[in-house]
Amino acid sequence: MDPLDLARTLSALLGPGQPEIGCDECFDVLDRYVEDELVGRDADELVPGMRAHLLGCPACREEHASLRALVRGVSTR
């Protein structure tokens, strides 16, 4: 296993190493988080734990990308 694969595997097993919200909370605040990002506010400071969750959760990361694209008027496909 190369070092990059090892780092990804360890990260997936050990988690983000910082506070993280859960999927339910993520979906509750995702629209506000995306809005904050797109208008230039510090979304990570306003919604602590969201970035760590998005890095570790493929489903929420995909939802985040889709919502950003929708708000910006860009297709995700």
C-alpha positions, 0 to 999 in steps of 0.5 A: 500500500502506498503512503497516500492510500495508507493515510486515507485508510487511517483517516477513514478508520480514525475519523477527523480528529476534531469535533464533527456533527452527525448526518442528521444535523448536517442535513438540518443546516446544510442549506445555511452552510452552503449559503454562507459559503457562497456569500463569502462568510466563514461557514466553517466557523458558523457551523463547527464540525461541518467540514470534518463531517463532509470530509468523512461522509461521502453521502453528505459530501455529495449532497453538499456538492449537489446543493452548491451546484443547484444554488450556483445554477450548475448541473452536477451531472 
